[in-house]
Amino acid sequence: MARPQDPQITARLLDRAADSLLNRGLHGLTLRPLASDLGASPRTLLYHFDSKENLIVEAIRHLRRRRPAIKELLEYPPTASATAGEAISEAIGRLWEEAKQPQSQSFLALYFELAALSVREPATYRPLVRTLDDDWVHAMSGQLTSRGVPPQKVEAVISTALAGYRGALLLALATDDWKAADEAITCIIEALKQQIHEGAEPS
């Protein structure tokens, strides 16, 4: 019978793996150098995480939980004290302000590296991006549906939010033109509020 996993060991490995991925990146990543960074064996990593791909997903989720604004959006249920437009505007605003902090840059670089790999090697990496996006979709769906946004409108609003926010981030990170990206985020937030308002109107 296989020895049961020790959750504390798994948690320690995940914490170290997250730090390693921040420094090493994903291009050409194999389990052997990653395991060496962690002082473990490739077999140990497979035992605790099943595959390299699953380890990447869990490490990025772990890194998200280190970012206060992301953690709040993904892990805490929405309150009823704000309208849907106000809630999504505040969430994106907080995410944006956190993204502008220097300590966020390595995490954002890691995510966009994964996104680029999902285009270059879709069979391997696109399912990982979709799995991570599901976390956002679930969280934002809760924010919107709990505030009365019609189900048929929720998907469109979330697509607009993700595309706009990540597009502005890529603009800022690739060009260092945060002023232009700030203006883009302001326009995106206003467009989202209008989109939600239209969706909430009675037919």
KOLDO-601899 format. One record per atom (N, C-alpha, C): x, y, z; atom name; residue in three letters; residue number from 1. Coordinates in steps of 0.2 Angstrom, whole numbers, plus 5000, padded with zeros to 4 digits. Layout:
REM KOLDO-601899
((X,Y,Z),"CA","Ala",NUM)
...
***
This chain:
REM KOLDO-601899
((5004,4994,5000),"N","Met",1)
((5000,5000,5000),"CA","Met",1)
((5004,5006,5000),"C","Met",1)
((5002,5011,4996),"N","Ala",2)
((5006,5017,4995),"CA","Ala",2)
((5006,5021,5002),"C","Ala",2)
((5012,5024,5004),"N","Arg",3)
((5012,5028,5009),"CA","Arg",3)
((5008,5035,5008),"C","Arg",3)
((5003,5037,5013),"N","Pro",4)
((4999,5043,5012),"CA","Pro",4)
((5003,5049,5012),"C","Pro",4)
((5001,5054,5008),"N","Gln",5)
((5005,5060,5008),"CA","Gln",5)
((5004,5064,5015),"C","Gln",5)
((5010,5067,5016),"N","Asp",6)
((5010,5072,5022),"CA","Asp",6)
((5008,5079,5020),"C","Asp",6)
((5002,5082,5022),"N","Pro",7)
((5000,5088,5019),"CA","Pro",7)
((5006,5094,5021),"C","Pro",7)
((5009,5093,5026),"N","Gln",8)
((5014,5098,5028),"CA","Gln",8)
((5020,5098,5023),"C","Gln",8)
((5022,5092,5021),"N","Ile",9)
((5027,5091,5017),"CA","Ile",9)
((5025,5094,5010),"C","Ile",9)
((5019,5092,5008),"N","Thr",10)
((5016,5095,5001),"CA","Thr",10)
((5016,5102,5002),"C","Thr",10)
((5014,5105,5007),"N","Ala",11)
((5014,5113,5008),"CA","Ala",11)
((5021,5116,5007),"C","Ala",11)
((5026,5113,5010),"N","Arg",12)
((5032,5116,5010),"CA","Arg",12)
((5035,5115,5003),"C","Arg",12)
((5034,5110,5000),"N","Leu",13)
((5037,5109,4993),"CA","Leu",13)
((5033,5114,4988),"C","Leu",13)
((5027,5115,4989),"N","Leu",14)
((5023,5120,4985),"CA","Leu",14)
((5026,5127,4986),"C","Leu",14)
((5027,5129,4992),"N","Asp",15)
((5030,5135,4994),"CA","Asp",15)
((5037,5136,4990),"C","Asp",15)
((5041,5131,4991),"N","Arg",16)
((5047,5132,4988),"CA","Arg",16)
((5047,5132,4980),"C","Arg",16)
((5042,5127,4978),"N","Ala",17)
((5042,5127,4970),"CA","Ala",17)
((5039,5134,4968),"C","Ala",17)
((5035,5137,4971),"N","Ala",18)
((5032,5144,4969),"CA","Ala",18)
((5038,5149,4968),"C","Ala",18)
((5042,5149,4973),"N","Asp",19)
((5048,5153,4973),"CA","Asp",19)
((5053,5151,4968),"C","Asp",19)
((5054,5145,4966),"N","Ser",20)
((5058,5143,4961),"CA","Ser",20)
((5056,5145,4954),"C","Ser",20)
((5049,5144,4953),"N","Leu",21)
((5046,5146,4947),"CA","Leu",21)
((5047,5154,4946),"C","Leu",21)
((5046,5158,4951),"N","Leu",22)
((5047,5165,4950),"CA","Leu",22)
((5054,5166,4948),"C","Leu",22)
((5059,5163,4950),"N","Asn",23)
((5066,5164,4948),"CA","Asn",23)
((5068,5161,4941),"C","Asn",23)
((5065,5155,4940),"N","Arg",24)
((5067,5151,4935),"CA","Arg",24)
((5063,5152,4928),"C","Arg",24)
((5057,5153,4929),"N","Gly",25)
((5052,5154,4924),"CA","Gly",25)
((5050,5147,4921),"C","Gly",25)
((5046,5147,4916),"N","Leu",26)
((5044,5140,4913),"CA","Leu",26)
((5047,5138,4907),"C","Leu",26)
((5050,5142,4903),"N","His",27)
((5053,5140,4897),"CA","His",27)
((5058,5134,4898),"C","His",27)
((5057,5129,4895),"N","Gly",28)
((5061,5123,4895),"CA","Gly",28)
((5061,5119,4902),"C","Gly",28)
((5056,5121,4906),"N","Leu",29)
((5056,5118,4913),"CA","Leu",29)
((5055,5111,4913),"C","Leu",29)
((5060,5107,4916),"N","Thr",30)
((5059,5100,4918),"CA","Thr",30)
((5059,5099,4925),"C","Thr",30)
((5057,5093,4927),"N","Leu",31)
((5056,5092,4934),"CA","Leu",31)
((5063,5091,4938),"C","Leu",31)
((5068,5089,4934),"N","Arg",32)
((5074,5088,4937),"CA","Arg",32)
((5078,5094,4940),"C","Arg",32)
((5078,5100,4936),"N","Pro",33)
((5081,5106,4940),"CA","Pro",33)
((5077,5109,4945),"C","Pro",33)
((5070,5108,4944),"N","Leu",34)
((5065,5111,4949),"CA","Leu",34)
((5066,5107,4955),"C","Leu",34)
((5066,5100,4955),"N","Ala",35)
((5067,5096,4961),"CA","Ala",35)
((5074,5098,4964),"C","Ala",35)
((5079,5099,4960),"N","Ser",36)
((5086,5101,4963),"CA","Ser",36)
((5085,5107,4967),"C","Ser",36)
((5081,5112,4965),"N","Asp",37)
((5080,5119,4968),"CA","Asp",37)
((5077,5117,4975),"C","Asp",37)
((5072,5112,4975),"N","Leu",38)
((5069,5111,4981),"CA","Leu",38)
((5072,5106,4986),"C","Leu",38)
((5078,5103,4984),"N","Gly",39)
((5081,5098,4988),"CA","Gly",39)
((5077,5092,4988),"C","Gly",39)
((5074,5090,4983),"N","Ala",40)
((5070,5084,4982),"CA","Ala",40)
((5071,5080,4976),"C","Ala",40)
((5068,5075,4975),"N","Ser",41)
((5069,5071,4969),"CA","Ser",41)
((5063,5072,4964),"C","Ser",41)
((5064,5071,4957),"N","Pro",42)
((5058,5072,4953),"CA","Pro",42)
((5052,5067,4955),"C","Pro",42)
((5054,5061,4957),"N","Arg",43)
((5049,5056,4960),"CA","Arg",43)
((5045,5059,4965),"C","Arg",43)
((5049,5062,4970),"N","Thr",44)
((5045,5065,4976),"CA","Thr",44)
((5040,5071,4973),"C","Thr",44)
((5042,5075,4969),"N","Leu",45)
((5037,5080,4966),"CA","Leu",45)
((5031,5076,4963),"C","Leu",45)
((5032,5071,4959),"N","Leu",46)
((5027,5068,4955),"CA","Leu",46)
((5022,5064,4961),"C","Leu",46)
((5025,5062,4966),"N","Tyr",47)
((5021,5059,4971),"CA","Tyr",47)
((5016,5064,4974),"C","Tyr",47)
((5019,5070,4975),"N","His",48)
((5015,5075,4979),"CA","His",48)
((5010,5079,4974),"C","His",48)
((5012,5079,4968),"N","Phe",49)
((5008,5084,4963),"CA","Phe",49)
((5006,5080,4957),"C","Phe",49)
((5007,5074,4956),"N","Asp",50)
((5005,5070,4950),"CA","Asp",50)
((5009,5071,4944),"C","Asp",50)
((5010,5078,4942),"N","Ser",51)
((5013,5079,4936),"CA","Ser",51)
((5016,5086,4936),"C","Ser",51)
((5021,5088,4931),"N","Lys",52)
((5024,5094,4931),"CA","Lys",52)
((5018,5100,4930),"C","Lys",52)
((5013,5098,4926),"N","Glu",53)
((5008,5103,4924),"CA","Glu",53)
((5004,5105,4930),"C","Glu",53)
((5002,5099,4934),"N","Asn",54)
((4998,5101,4940),"CA","Asn",54)
((5002,5105,4945),"C","Asn",54)
((5009,5104,4945),"N","Leu",55)
((5013,5107,4950),"CA","Leu",55)
((5013,5115,4948),"C","Leu",55)
((5013,5116,4941),"N","Ile",56)
((5013,5123,4939),"CA","Ile",56)
((5007,5127,4941),"C","Ile",56)
((5001,5123,4940),"N","Val",57)
((4995,5126,4941),"CA","Val",57)
((4994,5128,4949),"C","Val",57)
((4996,5123,4953),"N","Glu",58)
((4996,5124,4960),"CA","Glu",58)
((5001,5129,4963),"C","Glu",58)
((5007,5130,4959),"N","Ala",59)
((5011,5135,4961),"CA","Ala",59)
((5009,5142,4960),"C","Ala",59)
((5006,5143,4954),"N","Ile",60)
((5003,5149,4952),"CA","Ile",60)
((4997,5151,4957),"C","Ile",60)
((4993,5146,4958),"N","Arg",61)
((4988,5147,4963),"CA","Arg",61)
((4990,5150,4970),"C","Arg",61)
((4996,5146,4972),"N","His",62)
((4999,5148,4978),"CA","His",62)
((5002,5155,4978),"C","His",62)
((5005,5157,4972),"N","Leu",63)
((5007,5164,4972),"CA","Leu",63)
((5002,5169,4972),"C","Leu",63)
((4996,5167,4969),"N","Arg",64)
((4990,5172,4969),"CA","Arg",64)
((4988,5173,4976),"C","Arg",64)
((4988,5168,4980),"N","Arg",65)
((4986,5169,4987),"CA","Arg",65)
((4991,5173,4991),"C","Arg",65)
((4997,5174,4989),"N","Arg",66)
((5001,5179,4992),"CA","Arg",66)
((5000,5186,4990),"C","Arg",66)
((4996,5187,4985),"N","Arg",67)
((4994,5194,4983),"CA","Arg",67)
((4987,5196,4986),"C","Arg",67)
((4987,5201,4991),"N","Pro",68)
((4981,5202,4994),"CA","Pro",68)
((4975,5203,4990),"C","Pro",68)
((4976,5207,4985),"N","Ala",69)
((4970,5209,4981),"CA","Ala",69)
((4967,5203,4977),"C","Ala",69)
((4972,5199,4975),"N","Ile",70)
((4969,5193,4971),"CA","Ile",70)
((4966,5188,4976),"C","Ile",70)
((4969,5187,4982),"N","Lys",71)
((4967,5183,4987),"CA","Lys",71)
((4960,5185,4989),"C","Lys",71)
((4959,5191,4990),"N","Glu",72)
((4952,5194,4992),"CA","Glu",72)
((4947,5192,4987),"C","Glu",72)
((4948,5193,4980),"N","Leu",73)
((4944,5192,4975),"CA","Leu",73)
((4942,5185,4974),"C","Leu",73)
((4947,5181,4975),"N","Leu",74)
((4946,5173,4973),"CA","Leu",74)
((4943,5170,4979),"C","Leu",74)
((4945,5172,4985),"N","Glu",75)
((4943,5167,4991),"CA","Glu",75)
((4938,5170,4995),"C","Glu",75)
((4936,5176,4995),"N","Tyr",76)
((4931,5179,5000),"CA","Tyr",76)
((4924,5180,4996),"C","Tyr",76)
((4918,5178,4999),"N","Pro",77)
((4912,5179,4995),"CA","Pro",77)
((4910,5187,4995),"C","Pro",77)
((4907,5189,4990),"N","Pro",78)
((4905,5196,4989),"CA","Pro",78)
((4900,5198,4995),"C","Pro",78)
((4900,5204,4997),"N","Thr",79)
((4895,5207,5001),"CA","Thr",79)
((4890,5210,4997),"C","Thr",79)
((4884,5212,5000),"N","Ala",80)
((4878,5215,4996),"CA","Ala",80)
((4878,5222,4997),"C","Ala",80)
((4884,5225,4999),"N","Ser",81)
((4884,5233,5001),"CA","Ser",81)
((4885,5237,4995),"C","Ser",81)
((4887,5234,4989),"N","Ala",82)
((4888,5238,4983),"CA","Ala",82)
((4884,5235,4977),"C","Ala",82)
((4883,5239,4972),"N","Thr",83)
((4880,5237,4966),"CA","Thr",83)
((4885,5233,4962),"C","Thr",83)
((4883,5229,4957),"N","Ala",84)
((4887,5225,4953),"CA","Ala",84)
((4893,5229,4950),"C","Ala",84)
((4891,5235,4947),"N","Gly",85)
((4896,5239,4944),"CA","Gly",85)
((4901,5242,4949),"C","Gly",85)
((4899,5244,4955),"N","Glu",86)
((4903,5246,4960),"CA","Glu",86)
((4908,5241,4962),"C","Glu",86)
((4905,5235,4963),"N","Ala",87)
((4909,5229,4965),"CA","Ala",87)
((4915,5227,4960),"C","Ala",87)
((4913,5227,4954),"N","Ile",88)
((4918,5225,4949),"CA","Ile",88)
((4923,5230,4948),"C","Ile",88)
((4921,5236,4948),"N","Ser",89)
((4925,5242,4948),"CA","Ser",89)
((4930,5242,4953),"C","Ser",89)
((4928,5241,4959),"N","Glu",90)
((4932,5241,4965),"CA","Glu",90)
((4937,5235,4965),"C","Glu",90)
((4935,5229,4963),"N","Ala",91)
((4939,5224,4962),"CA","Ala",91)
((4945,5225,4957),"C","Ala",91)
((4943,5227,4951),"N","Ile",92)
((4948,5228,4946),"CA","Ile",92)
((4953,5234,4948),"C","Ile",92)
((4950,5239,4951),"N","Gly",93)
((4954,5244,4954),"CA","Gly",93)
((4960,5242,4959),"C","Gly",93)
((4958,5238,4963),"N","Arg",94)
((4962,5235,4968),"CA","Arg",94)
((4968,5231,4965),"C","Arg",94)
((4965,5226,4961),"N","Leu",95)
((4970,5222,4957),"CA","Leu",95)
((4975,5226,4953),"C","Leu",95)
((4973,5231,4950),"N","Trp",96)
((4977,5236,4946),"CA","Trp",96)
((4982,5239,4950),"C","Trp",96)
((4980,5242,4956),"N","Glu",97)
((4985,5245,4960),"CA","Glu",97)
((4990,5240,4963),"C","Glu",97)
((4988,5234,4964),"N","Glu",98)
((4993,5229,4967),"CA","Glu",98)
((4998,5227,4961),"C","Glu",98)
((4995,5227,4955),"N","Ala",99)
((4999,5225,4949),"CA","Ala",99)
((5005,5230,4948),"C","Ala",99)
((5003,5236,4950),"N","Lys",100)
((5008,5241,4949),"CA","Lys",100)
((5014,5241,4954),"C","Lys",100)
((5014,5237,4959),"N","Gln",101)
((5019,5237,4964),"CA","Gln",101)
((5025,5233,4961),"C","Gln",101)
((5031,5235,4963),"N","Pro",102)
((5037,5232,4960),"CA","Pro",102)
((5037,5224,4962),"C","Pro",102)
((5035,5223,4968),"N","Gln",103)
((5035,5216,4970),"CA","Gln",103)
((5030,5211,4966),"C","Gln",103)
((5026,5214,4962),"N","Ser",104)
((5021,5210,4958),"CA","Ser",104)
((5024,5208,4951),"C","Ser",104)
((5029,5211,4949),"N","Gln",105)
((5031,5210,4942),"CA","Gln",105)
((5034,5203,4941),"C","Gln",105)
((5037,5200,4945),"N","Ser",106)
((5039,5193,4944),"CA","Ser",106)
((5034,5188,4943),"C","Ser",106)
((5028,5189,4947),"N","Phe",107)
((5023,5185,4947),"CA","Phe",107)
((5019,5186,4940),"C","Phe",107)
((5018,5192,4938),"N","Leu",108)
((5015,5194,4932),"CA","Leu",108)
((5019,5191,4926),"C","Leu",108)
((5025,5192,4926),"N","Ala",109)
((5029,5189,4921),"CA","Ala",109)
((5028,5182,4920),"C","Ala",109)
((5028,5178,4926),"N","Leu",110)
((5027,5171,4926),"CA","Leu",110)
((5020,5169,4922),"C","Leu",110)
((5015,5173,4924),"N","Tyr",111)
((5008,5172,4921),"CA","Tyr",111)
((5008,5173,4914),"C","Tyr",111)
((5011,5178,4911),"N","Phe",112)
((5011,5180,4904),"CA","Phe",112)
((5016,5175,4900),"C","Phe",112)
((5021,5172,4904),"N","Glu",113)
((5025,5167,4901),"CA","Glu",113)
((5021,5161,4899),"C","Glu",113)
((5017,5159,4904),"N","Leu",114)
((5012,5153,4904),"CA","Leu",114)
((5007,5155,4898),"C","Leu",114)
((5005,5161,4898),"N","Ala",115)
((5000,5162,4892),"CA","Ala",115)
((5003,5162,4885),"C","Ala",115)
((5010,5164,4885),"N","Ala",116)
((5013,5164,4878),"CA","Ala",116)
((5014,5156,4877),"C","Ala",116)
((5016,5152,4881),"N","Leu",117)
((5017,5145,4880),"CA","Leu",117)
((5011,5142,4878),"C","Leu",117)
((5005,5144,4880),"N","Ser",118)
((4999,5141,4878),"CA","Ser",118)
((4997,5143,4871),"C","Ser",118)
((5000,5148,4868),"N","Val",119)
((5000,5149,4861),"CA","Val",119)
((5005,5145,4857),"C","Val",119)
((5011,5144,4860),"N","Arg",120)
((5016,5141,4856),"CA","Arg",120)
((5015,5133,4857),"C","Arg",120)
((5013,5131,4863),"N","Glu",121)
((5012,5124,4864),"CA","Glu",121)
((5005,5122,4867),"C","Glu",121)
((5000,5123,4863),"N","Pro",122)
((4993,5123,4866),"CA","Pro",122)
((4991,5117,4869),"C","Pro",122)
((4994,5111,4866),"N","Ala",123)
((4992,5105,4869),"CA","Ala",123)
((4994,5104,4876),"C","Ala",123)
((5000,5107,4878),"N","Thr",124)
((5002,5106,4884),"CA","Thr",124)
((5000,5111,4889),"C","Thr",124)
((5000,5118,4887),"N","Tyr",125)
((4999,5123,4891),"CA","Tyr",125)
((4992,5127,4891),"C","Tyr",125)
((4989,5126,4886),"N","Arg",126)
((4982,5129,4886),"CA","Arg",126)
((4977,5127,4891),"C","Arg",126)
((4977,5120,4892),"N","Pro",127)
((4973,5118,4898),"CA","Pro",127)
((4975,5121,4905),"C","Pro",127)
((4981,5122,4906),"N","Leu",128)
((4983,5125,4912),"CA","Leu",128)
((4980,5132,4913),"C","Leu",128)
((4981,5136,4907),"N","Val",129)
((4978,5143,4907),"CA","Val",129)
((4970,5143,4908),"C","Val",129)
((4967,5138,4905),"N","Arg",130)
((4960,5138,4906),"CA","Arg",130)
((4958,5136,4913),"C","Arg",130)
((4962,5131,4916),"N","Thr",131)
((4961,5129,4923),"CA","Thr",131)
((4961,5135,4928),"C","Thr",131)
((4967,5139,4927),"N","Leu",132)
((4968,5145,4931),"CA","Leu",132)
((4963,5151,4929),"C","Leu",132)
((4960,5151,4923),"N","Asp",133)
((4955,5156,4922),"CA","Asp",133)
((4949,5154,4925),"C","Asp",133)
((4947,5148,4926),"N","Asp",134)
((4941,5145,4929),"CA","Asp",134)
((4941,5148,4936),"C","Asp",134)
((4946,5149,4940),"N","Asp",135)
((4946,5152,4946),"CA","Asp",135)
((4943,5159,4946),"C","Asp",135)
((4946,5163,4941),"N","Trp",136)
((4943,5170,4940),"CA","Trp",136)
((4936,5170,4938),"C","Trp",136)
((4934,5166,4934),"N","Val",137)
((4927,5165,4931),"CA","Val",137)
((4922,5164,4937),"C","Val",137)
((4924,5159,4941),"N","His",138)
((4920,5157,4947),"CA","His",138)
((4919,5163,4952),"C","His",138)
((4925,5166,4953),"N","Ala",139)
((4925,5172,4958),"CA","Ala",139)
((4920,5178,4955),"C","Ala",139)
((4922,5180,4949),"N","Met",140)
((4918,5185,4946),"CA","Met",140)
((4911,5184,4945),"C","Met",140)
((4909,5177,4943),"N","Ser",141)
((4902,5175,4943),"CA","Ser",141)
((4898,5176,4949),"C","Ser",141)
((4902,5174,4955),"N","Gly",142)
((4898,5176,4961),"CA","Gly",142)
((4897,5183,4963),"C","Gly",142)
((4902,5187,4961),"N","Gln",143)
((4901,5194,4962),"CA","Gln",143)
((4895,5197,4958),"C","Gln",143)
((4894,5195,4952),"N","Leu",144)
((4889,5197,4948),"CA","Leu",144)
((4882,5194,4949),"C","Leu",144)
((4882,5188,4949),"N","Thr",145)
((4875,5185,4950),"CA","Thr",145)
((4872,5186,4957),"C","Thr",145)
((4876,5187,4962),"N","Ser",146)
((4874,5189,4969),"CA","Ser",146)
((4871,5196,4969),"C","Ser",146)
((4872,5200,4964),"N","Arg",147)
((4870,5207,4963),"CA","Arg",147)
((4865,5208,4958),"C","Arg",147)
((4862,5202,4955),"N","Gly",148)
((4857,5203,4951),"CA","Gly",148)
((4858,5203,4943),"C","Gly",148)
((4864,5202,4941),"N","Val",149)
((4866,5203,4934),"CA","Val",149)
((4863,5196,4931),"C","Val",149)
((4859,5197,4925),"N","Pro",150)
((4856,5191,4922),"CA","Pro",150)
((4861,5186,4920),"C","Pro",150)
((4860,5180,4921),"N","Pro",151)
((4865,5174,4919),"CA","Pro",151)
((4867,5175,4912),"C","Pro",151)
((4863,5177,4907),"N","Gln",152)
((4865,5178,4900),"CA","Gln",152)
((4870,5183,4899),"C","Gln",152)
((4871,5188,4904),"N","Lys",153)
((4875,5193,4903),"CA","Lys",153)
((4882,5192,4907),"C","Lys",153)
((4882,5188,4912),"N","Val",154)
((4888,5187,4916),"CA","Val",154)
((4894,5185,4912),"C","Val",154)
((4893,5180,4907),"N","Glu",155)
((4899,5178,4903),"CA","Glu",155)
((4902,5183,4899),"C","Glu",155)
((4898,5187,4896),"N","Ala",156)
((4901,5193,4892),"CA","Ala",156)
((4904,5198,4896),"C","Ala",156)
((4902,5199,4902),"N","Val",157)
((4905,5204,4907),"CA","Val",157)
((4912,5201,4909),"C","Val",157)
((4912,5195,4911),"N","Ile",158)
((4918,5192,4913),"CA","Ile",158)
((4923,5192,4907),"C","Ile",158)
((4921,5190,4901),"N","Ser",159)
((4926,5190,4896),"CA","Ser",159)
((4929,5197,4895),"C","Ser",159)
((4924,5202,4895),"N","Thr",160)
((4927,5209,4894),"CA","Thr",160)
((4932,5211,4900),"C","Thr",160)
((4930,5209,4906),"N","Ala",161)
((4935,5211,4912),"CA","Ala",161)
((4941,5208,4911),"C","Ala",161)
((4941,5201,4909),"N","Leu",162)
((4948,5198,4909),"CA","Leu",162)
((4952,5200,4903),"C","Leu",162)
((4949,5201,4897),"N","Ala",163)
((4952,5203,4891),"CA","Ala",163)
((4955,5210,4892),"C","Ala",163)
((4951,5215,4895),"N","Gly",164)
((4953,5222,4896),"CA","Gly",164)
((4958,5222,4901),"C","Gly",164)
((4958,5219,4907),"N","Tyr",165)
((4962,5220,4912),"CA","Tyr",165)
((4969,5217,4910),"C","Tyr",165)
((4969,5211,4907),"N","Arg",166)
((4975,5208,4905),"CA","Arg",166)
((4979,5211,4899),"C","Arg",166)
((4974,5214,4895),"N","Gly",167)
((4977,5218,4889),"CA","Gly",167)
((4981,5224,4892),"C","Gly",167)
((4978,5228,4897),"N","Ala",168)
((4981,5234,4900),"CA","Ala",168)
((4987,5232,4903),"C","Ala",168)
((4987,5226,4907),"N","Leu",169)
((4993,5224,4910),"CA","Leu",169)
((4999,5222,4905),"C","Leu",169)
((4997,5219,4900),"N","Leu",170)
((5002,5217,4895),"CA","Leu",170)
((5005,5223,4892),"C","Leu",170)
((5001,5228,4890),"N","Leu",171)
((5003,5235,4888),"CA","Leu",171)
((5008,5238,4892),"C","Leu",171)
((5007,5238,4899),"N","Ala",172)
((5011,5241,4904),"CA","Ala",172)
((5018,5238,4904),"C","Ala",172)
((5017,5231,4905),"N","Leu",173)
((5023,5227,4906),"CA","Leu",173)
((5028,5227,4900),"C","Leu",173)
((5025,5227,4894),"N","Ala",174)
((5029,5226,4888),"CA","Ala",174)
((5032,5233,4886),"C","Ala",174)
((5029,5239,4888),"N","Thr",175)
((5031,5245,4886),"CA","Thr",175)
((5033,5250,4891),"C","Thr",175)
((5031,5248,4897),"N","Asp",176)
((5033,5252,4903),"CA","Asp",176)
((5029,5259,4903),"C","Asp",176)
((5024,5259,4899),"N","Asp",177)
((5020,5265,4898),"CA","Asp",177)
((5013,5264,4903),"C","Asp",177)
((5014,5265,4909),"N","Trp",178)
((5009,5264,4914),"CA","Trp",178)
((5004,5269,4914),"C","Trp",178)
((5006,5275,4911),"N","Lys",179)
((5001,5281,4911),"CA","Lys",179)
((4996,5279,4905),"C","Lys",179)
((4998,5276,4900),"N","Ala",180)
((4993,5274,4895),"CA","Ala",180)
((4989,5268,4897),"C","Ala",180)
((4992,5263,4901),"N","Ala",181)
((4988,5258,4904),"CA","Ala",181)
((4983,5260,4909),"C","Ala",181)
((4985,5265,4913),"N","Asp",182)
((4980,5268,4918),"CA","Asp",182)
((4974,5270,4914),"C","Asp",182)
((4975,5274,4909),"N","Glu",183)
((4970,5277,4905),"CA","Glu",183)
((4965,5271,4902),"C","Glu",183)
((4969,5266,4900),"N","Ala",184)
((4965,5260,4897),"CA","Ala",184)
((4961,5257,4902),"C","Ala",184)
((4963,5256,4908),"N","Ile",185)
((4960,5253,4914),"CA","Ile",185)
((4954,5257,4916),"C","Ile",185)
((4954,5264,4916),"N","Thr",186)
((4949,5268,4917),"CA","Thr",186)
((4943,5267,4912),"C","Thr",186)
((4945,5267,4906),"N","Cys",187)
((4940,5266,4900),"CA","Cys",187)
((4937,5259,4901),"C","Cys",187)
((4941,5254,4903),"N","Ile",188)
((4938,5247,4904),"CA","Ile",188)
((4933,5247,4909),"C","Ile",188)
((4935,5250,4915),"N","Ile",189)
((4930,5250,4921),"CA","Ile",189)
((4923,5253,4919),"C","Ile",189)
((4924,5259,4915),"N","Glu",190)
((4918,5262,4913),"CA","Glu",190)
((4914,5258,4908),"C","Glu",190)
((4917,5255,4904),"N","Ala",191)
((4914,5250,4899),"CA","Ala",191)
((4910,5245,4903),"C","Ala",191)
((4914,5242,4908),"N","Leu",192)
((4911,5236,4912),"CA","Leu",192)
((4904,5239,4915),"C","Leu",192)
((4905,5245,4918),"N","Lys",193)
((4899,5247,4922),"CA","Lys",193)
((4893,5248,4917),"C","Lys",193)
((4895,5251,4911),"N","Gln",194)
((4889,5252,4906),"CA","Gln",194)
((4886,5245,4904),"C","Gln",194)
((4891,5240,4903),"N","Gln",195)
((4889,5234,4901),"CA","Gln",195)
((4884,5230,4906),"C","Gln",195)
((4886,5231,4912),"N","Ile",196)
((4882,5228,4918),"CA","Ile",196)
((4875,5232,4919),"C","Ile",196)
((4876,5238,4918),"N","His",197)
((4869,5242,4919),"CA","His",197)
((4864,5240,4913),"C","His",197)
((4867,5239,4907),"N","Glu",198)
((4863,5237,4902),"CA","Glu",198)
((4860,5230,4903),"C","Glu",198)
((4864,5226,4905),"N","Gly",199)
((4862,5219,4907),"CA","Gly",199)
((4857,5219,4912),"C","Gly",199)
((4857,5224,4917),"N","Ala",200)
((4852,5224,4922),"CA","Ala",200)
((4845,5227,4921),"C","Ala",200)
((4845,5230,4915),"N","Glu",201)
((4839,5234,4914),"CA","Glu",201)
((4833,5228,4912),"C","Glu",201)
((4827,5230,4914),"N","Pro",202)
((4822,5225,4912),"CA","Pro",202)
((4821,5225,4904),"C","Pro",202)
((4819,5219,4902),"N","Ser",203)
((4818,5219,4895),"CA","Ser",203)
((4810,5221,4893),"C","Ser",203)
***
